């Protein structure tokens, strides 16, 4: 009987530890994601600079074509649609982030 109570106590402690570990992992996730995106952008920027230095004429042609296409496209409507999509996708992310912070705050108070 006393063995069962000790097992229940250790299970509760391990669940509490797991909850705290999960909250910490969720809290670190946005930071790691931001760091990864920053590294990817820096890599693409570096590769683009190297490409432009190796092939300046072709790069200038590509820039001209991209500028022409962007001038002809309805950029306002495209950006407006992307913004609406971002807002719709951001709401659940903000909710999860807020719930994680709230959970962390309640765990610190205990």
N, C-alpha and C positions, 0 to 999 in steps of 0.2 A: 504494500500500500504506500509506504513512504517512498519507495523507488518510483512509483507512478507520479507522485507529486513533484519529485525532483525532475523527472523527465518533462512534465508539463512546464515547470519553471524554466528549464533550459530551452524548451521550444519557444516560450514567450520571449526570452532574451534573444534567441537567434532571429525570431521574426522582427523584433524591435531593431536589431542590428541590420537586418536586411532592409527594413523600411528606411532607416537612416542612410544606408549605402545607396539605395535607389534614389532618394532625394538628392544626395550629393552628386550622383552620376547625372541626374537630370539637370542639376544646376550647372555642371561643367559642360554639358553638351553644347549649349549655344556658344560658349567661349571657344571650344575646340572647333566647332563649325566655322566660326568667324576666322579663326587662325588658318584653317585649311583654305577657305575662300581667298584670304589675303595672299597666301602662298601661290595659289593657282593663278590669280591675277598677275602677280609679279612674274611668274614663269611665262605667261602668255605675252606680257609686255616685253620681257627680255627677248623672247623668240621673235616677236614682231620687229623689234629694233634691229636684231641681227639680220632678219630677212630683208628689211629696207636697206640696210647697208650693203648687202650682197647684190640685190637686184633693185636699184632705185627706179629705173624706167618702168618696169613691170608694176612696182608698187604704186607709182604715180598713176598709171593707167587704172589699176584697181580702185584707187581712191577716187578718181574721176567717175568711174562707173558707179561706185557706191553713192557718191554725191548726187549723180544724176537720178538714180533710182529713188533716193530719199527725197529729192525735190519733187518727184512725180507722185509719190505715194501720199495718201491722206494721213500724214504723221499724227495730227491731232486726234483723229479717231482711233488710230492704233494705240497711241500712248494712253488715251482715255480708257480703252478696253483693258490694257495691261494694268492700269491703276486700279480699276474696279476688280480685276482678278486678284491683284495683290491684297486689296482690302478684304476681300472674301477669304483668302487663304490666311491672312494675318490674324484674323479674329480668333480662330481656334488656337493658334500658336501663342497669342497673348494670354488667352484663358489658361492654357497649360502652364505657361511661365508663372502667372499669378498664383495658380493653385500650388505650384511647387514652392514658391516663396512663402505662401501662407502655411504650408505643411512644415517647412523648415522653421518658421517662426514659432509654431506651436510645439515642435519638438525641442527647441531651445528653451522654451518656458518650462517644460517638464523637467 
